[in-house]
Every structure is written in C-alpha cells, then in structure tokens.
Amino acid sequence: MAAWSCRAQSTDADSAAGLLDRPESPLIEAREGPPTPKSKLPAERSLVINRKARLELDKKAGWYRVTFVSEAGKPDEAPRFVLLNTRMERIEEILQEHPDIVFTISGETTNYDKKAFLLIRLAVAEIPPKAATQPAAIPASAPAVAPATMPADPKHVATGPGAATKKAKSTDPDSIIRAMLEERPGTPVLAPSETSSEIVAQPSVAPLPEAVKIQLPTMFGTMLNDRIVRLAQDQDGWRIVRFETDNTLQEQPIRVLPNAKLAEAQKLSISKTGIEIKLVVSGEVTQYKGRQYMLIRRVEKYRNLGQF
C-alpha cells in the first residue's frame, strides 16, 4: 500500500497540509452570481452502519476507495479512502477473486487535509454463486427410463384394444403412468404444467444459495494510553511516532493513520525555537500486512513538571 495520503512535503514537514500531496489549483475565471458551494466532508468520527458499497483501488493515490450504493430510504454517503487494518487486508484478498463484489460495511469516518477516510469495523462479503453446470438433456426420442425406485414391470403395462377404456376408469397413480406409457411410447412423462419435449437430468447436489456471505468479525485494535512520543517522518513519507522509553528495549516506531487528531499533533509539535517537542498520545493500534499503524484518539503537549 503506497503512502500517498500520509506523505509529507519535504519543504513543509511540520505543516498539517504536508501530509497529503495536492494537485495544483486550476485558474477559475471570475463570474457573477453566488459562489459555488464547497462539498462538505462527513463529520469526524461519524458512523457508517450497514451500507452496501464497492471498493476499488485508486491507482493514482495508491489507496482503496469505498463508494456507497444508493439505497432507498437511506441518505447518500460520500466516497472515502479506506484506512489500513487487518480487516482491510482480508478484503483485498476477496477483491482479488471478486473485483465487482458488493460489501455490507460499517465503520468510522476520519478527516484529514480535506479528505474523508473510513476505518472499517465490520464487513460482510456477498459473493455471487458460481454458475451451475447444466447436465446433458435426454432427447425426446430416447426410451423412457423408469426411476430407480420403480423398476419397469412388463405385466403392469396395459396392452390390447381395451386398454384406453381401462385407463380412463382408473385413477390410481400406477394406472395413469401405465396408460401414458401405452398411448405415447418412448415419450418422457411430464407434469401437466410442463410443456418441454425433453427431460433434463437433475443434479444430485443441493441447490446453491443466492449469495455466499462471508462475515469478517468485528475487531478493534490494541489501545495505547498516555505514551510520550516524538512525531517524525519515515523514509516512505509516512508520519510516525517514536516512543520515549527508559529501558533498553526500544519500541519500534508506528505509522500514524490520517485523522483530525494527527493534524492537531502536527500543530502541537511545531517549535519556533527549533527544539523538538514531545507529545503525550493515546490511540488505537491496528495492523496491516505485518506493520503496525496508530489512529490517534487524544494528544497534548508533554509537560515535564519535574524541571524548572
């Protein structure tokens, strides 16, 4: 997964606007009348609950984008980029085999640099059934084959001129079948509502369901509380937090997922004197393809009250 939405500008590394690359703004001619209203982002931490959606890789951004399907009685939802977690890793595996699949998803919205993101909490994949193989049809001219549970018995087959008269007076199932075989030898017996001239062998397997649903269970990341960190940037352009520790087991840095709290952390870490400012953060740690990511929930400047 590319670090498109978490790549900081080298000339403005401590600016909140430096996290996302922006295209150059086009020149717009002045025109009379009211200005065009700007599209509003969904509220930070607003929830999406049981909405049908499709996911597609935005090749330019390097991130997956979720687009919601219009549903009667439900408001339209703006598209969002999908944040990385274990569930998204599983979704990508399903999309490799079924790129047009529709998911039913629930999740939490985050906003960063005028872009909306979604942390998927719950996903149900509705995989369409595979097309059943049609068995070969039995030609109408082929001799009728009695069911295995009812072997043909020549002595039960009516013959002679009076057979038709006997058939009309008899109503038990065996007599009706024998009469049909006598009047139309070699023709398959069909129910009255059927009009086909051929009989198709039925498969012995149970009928397939309309869709195979795979539910990815609700999962939440590990919470880290009140950790002292320094905000930095890795070689791939991602914002990371480096943990301050007082032991020899140094913790690995964690990449930070985009949300409003990350923008706040960037503002707090700006120092006019050039001194690197420590922060105290709490957040949820997720995992994606063996790497950890953090969604900051709370951030404030670290104040060492023991020094004067």
C-alpha positions in Angstrom: 0.0 0.0 0.0 1.5 3.3 -1.1 2.0 6.1 1.4 0.1 8.5 -0.8 -2.2 10.0 1.9 0.5 10.1 4.5 3.4 11.5 2.5 4.7 14.8 3.9 6.0 17.6 1.8 9.8 18.0 2.3 9.5 21.8 2.3 6.8 21.9 4.9 7.4 18.8 7.0 5.7 20.2 10.1 2.6 21.5 8.4 -0.7 19.7 8.6 -1.1 20.3 4.9 2.1 18.4 4.2 0.7 15.0 4.8 -1.2 14.7 1.5 0.0 15.6 -1.9 -2.2 18.1 -3.7 -2.6 18.9 -7.4 -2.1 22.4 -8.5 -5.2 24.5 -8.2 -6.7 25.4 -11.7 -7.3 29.0 -12.6 -11.0 29.9 -12.5 -12.4 32.9 -14.2 -14.4 35.3 -12.1 -18.2 35.1 -12.7 -21.2 36.9 -11.4 -23.6 35.3 -9.0 -23.2 33.4 -5.8 -20.1 31.3 -5.3 -20.4 27.5 -5.9 -20.9 25.8 -2.5 -18.0 23.6 -1.4 -18.6 20.0 -0.8 -18.8 19.2 2.9 -16.9 16.3 4.4 -18.7 13.9 6.7 -18.2 14.7 10.4 -15.1 13.4 12.1 -15.9 10.0 13.9 -19.4 9.8 12.3 -20.5 6.2 11.8 -21.5 4.3 8.6 -23.8 1.5 9.6 -24.7 -1.5 7.3 -24.3 0.3 4.0 -23.8 -1.6 0.7 -20.6 -0.5 -1.0 -17.9 -1.3 -3.6 -14.2 -0.9 -3.1 -11.8 -0.1 -5.8 -8.1 0.7 -5.8 -7.3 4.3 -6.7 -4.2 3.8 -8.7 -3.1 7.4 -8.6 -3.5 7.6 -4.8 -2.4 4.1 -4.1 -5.3 3.6 -1.6 -8.6 1.8 -1.8 -11.6 4.0 -2.2 -15.1 2.9 -1.0 -18.1 4.1 -3.0 -21.6 3.5 -1.5 -24.5 2.1 -3.4 -27.7 4.2 -3.4 -30.4 2.6 -1.2 -34.0 3.6 -0.9 -34.8 5.4 2.4 -31.1 6.0 3.2 -29.1 9.2 2.7 -26.3 9.2 0.2 -22.8 8.8 1.5 -19.7 10.5 0.1 -16.9 8.2 -1.1 -14.0 7.7 1.3 -10.5 6.3 1.3 -10.1 3.1 3.4 -7.7 3.1 6.4 -5.4 0.2 6.9 -6.2 -2.6 9.3 -6.4 -6.4 9.4 -9.9 -6.4 8.0 -8.9 -4.4 5.0 -6.1 -6.9 4.4 -8.8 -9.7 4.2 -11.0 -7.5 2.0 -8.2 -7.1 -0.5 -7.8 -10.9 -0.7 -11.5 -11.2 -1.6 -11.3 -8.4 -4.2 -8.5 -10.3 -6.0 -11.0 -13.0 -6.8 -14.2 -11.0 -7.0 -13.4 -7.4 -8.0 -17.1 -6.4 -8.5 -18.3 -7.8 -5.2 -20.7 -5.7 -3.0 -19.9 -5.5 0.7 -22.1 -4.5 3.5 -19.9 -2.4 5.8 -19.9 -0.5 9.0 -17.2 1.8 10.1 -15.9 5.1 11.5 -15.2 8.3 9.5 -12.0 10.3 9.9 -11.0 13.5 8.1 -7.6 14.8 7.1 -6.4 17.6 4.8 -9.9 18.0 3.2 -10.2 14.3 2.5 -12.5 11.7 4.1 -11.4 8.2 5.3 -13.1 5.2 6.7 -11.9 2.7 9.3 -14.0 -0.4 8.5 -15.2 -2.1 11.7 -17.5 -4.7 10.2 -17.7 -6.2 6.7 -19.9 -8.8 5.1 -18.9 -10.0 1.6 -21.8 -11.1 -0.6 -20.1 -13.5 -3.1 -22.3 -14.5 -6.0 -22.7 -18.3 -6.5 -20.8 -19.9 -9.3 -22.8 -20.9 -12.4 -24.0 -24.5 -12.1 -23.0 -26.9 -14.8 -26.1 -27.9 -16.9 -26.4 -31.6 -17.4 -26.9 -33.1 -20.8 -30.5 -33.2 -22.0 -32.1 -36.5 -22.8 -33.7 -36.5 -26.3 -37.4 -37.0 -26.6 -36.8 -39.9 -29.0 -34.9 -41.8 -26.3 -36.7 -44.6 -24.5 -38.2 -43.6 -21.2 -36.2 -44.8 -18.2 -38.1 -45.8 -15.1 -36.9 -44.3 -11.8 -34.5 -46.4 -9.8 -37.1 -46.7 -7.1 -39.8 -48.0 -9.5 -38.4 -50.6 -11.9 -40.4 -51.2 -15.0 -42.6 -54.3 -14.9 -44.0 -55.6 -18.2 -47.0 -57.2 -16.7 -48.1 -53.8 -15.4 -48.2 -52.3 -18.9 -51.7 -52.4 -20.4 -52.0 -53.8 -23.9 -54.8 -54.5 -26.3 -57.8 -52.7 -27.7 -59.5 -52.1 -24.3 -56.5 -50.5 -22.6 -57.7 -47.0 -23.3 -61.1 -47.7 -21.8 -59.5 -49.2 -18.7 -57.2 -46.2 -18.3 -60.0 -43.8 -18.3 -61.8 -45.6 -15.5 -58.7 -46.0 -13.3 -57.4 -43.0 -11.2 -54.5 -44.6 -9.1 -51.0 -43.3 -10.0 -49.7 -46.6 -11.3 -52.6 -46.9 -13.8 -52.1 -43.3 -15.0 -48.4 -43.9 -15.6 -49.1 -47.2 -17.4 -51.7 -45.6 -19.6 -49.4 -42.7 -20.6 -46.6 -45.1 -21.5 -49.1 -47.1 -23.6 -50.5 -44.1 -25.5 -47.2 -42.3 -26.0 -44.4 -45.0 -26.0 -40.9 -43.5 -25.7 -42.1 -40.1 -24.5 -41.0 -38.8 -21.1 -43.7 -38.3 -18.6 -44.1 -34.6 -17.7 -46.2 -32.8 -15.1 -49.3 -31.1 -16.5 -47.7 -27.7 -16.2 -44.6 -28.7 -18.2 -44.6 -28.2 -21.9 -41.0 -29.1 -22.7 -40.4 -32.0 -25.1 -37.3 -33.2 -23.3 -36.4 -34.2 -19.8 -33.3 -32.9 -18.1 -31.4 -35.0 -15.6 -31.3 -33.2 -12.3 -28.0 -32.8 -10.3 -27.9 -34.7 -7.1 -26.3 -31.8 -5.2 -28.4 -29.3 -3.1 -29.3 -26.0 -4.8 -26.8 -23.2 -4.4 -27.8 -20.2 -2.3 -28.4 -16.8 -3.9 -25.1 -15.5 -2.5 -22.4 -16.8 -0.2 -21.9 -14.4 2.6 -18.6 -14.1 4.4 -18.7 -12.0 7.5 -15.5 -10.5 8.7 -15.9 -10.3 12.5 -15.8 -7.0 14.4 -12.3 -6.3 15.6 -10.8 -3.5 17.5 -7.1 -2.6 17.8 -4.9 -2.5 20.9 -5.2 0.7 22.8 -2.1 2.6 23.9 -2.7 5.2 26.6 -0.7 8.3 27.6 2.5 7.4 25.8 5.3 10.0 25.4 6.3 10.3 21.8 8.0 12.4 19.2 6.3 13.0 15.8 8.6 12.3 12.8 8.5 11.1 9.3 9.8 7.8 7.8 11.7 7.2 4.6 8.4 6.4 2.7 6.8 9.7 3.7 4.5 8.4 6.5 4.1 10.3 9.7 5.3 8.1 12.6 5.5 8.3 16.4 8.7 7.4 18.1 8.2 6.3 21.7 10.3 7.7 24.6 11.4 4.8 26.8 13.6 4.4 29.8 14.7 0.9 29.3 17.0 -0.9 26.8 14.1 -2.5 24.8 13.4 0.3 22.4 10.0 0.1 20.8 9.6 0.3 17.1 8.1 3.4 15.6 4.4 3.2 14.5 3.0 4.8 11.4 0.1 7.2 12.0 -3.2 7.0 10.2 -4.8 10.2 8.9 -7.4 11.9 11.1 -8.1 15.2 12.7 -6.0 14.3 15.7 -3.0 13.8 13.6 -3.4 17.3 12.2 -3.7 18.6 15.7 -0.5 16.7 16.7 1.4 18.3 13.8 0.4 21.7 15.0 1.4 21.0 18.6 4.8 19.7 17.5 5.8 22.9 15.8 8.5 24.8 17.7 9.7 28.3 16.8 12.9 27.7 18.8 13.8 24.5 16.8 13.5 22.3 19.9 11.8 19.0 19.2 8.5 18.9 21.2 7.4 15.8 22.9 3.7 14.8 22.8 1.5 12.6 25.0 -0.8 10.5 22.8 -3.4 7.8 23.3 -4.7 5.8 20.4 -5.7 2.6 18.7 -3.1 0.4 17.1 -4.1 -1.6 14.1 -2.1 -4.0 11.9 -1.8 -4.4 8.1 0.5 -6.9 6.4 2.8 -7.2 9.4 3.1 -3.5 10.1 1.5 -1.5 12.9 -0.5 1.7 12.4 -1.9 4.0 15.0 -5.1 6.1 15.0 -4.6 8.9 17.5 -7.5 9.5 19.8 -6.0 12.1 22.2 -3.0 14.3 22.0 -1.4 17.0 24.1 2.0 18.6 24.7 4.3 16.8 27.2 5.0 19.0 30.2 7.8 17.9 32.4 6.8 19.3 35.7 10.0 18.0 37.4 12.2 20.5 35.6 12.3 24.3 36.3 
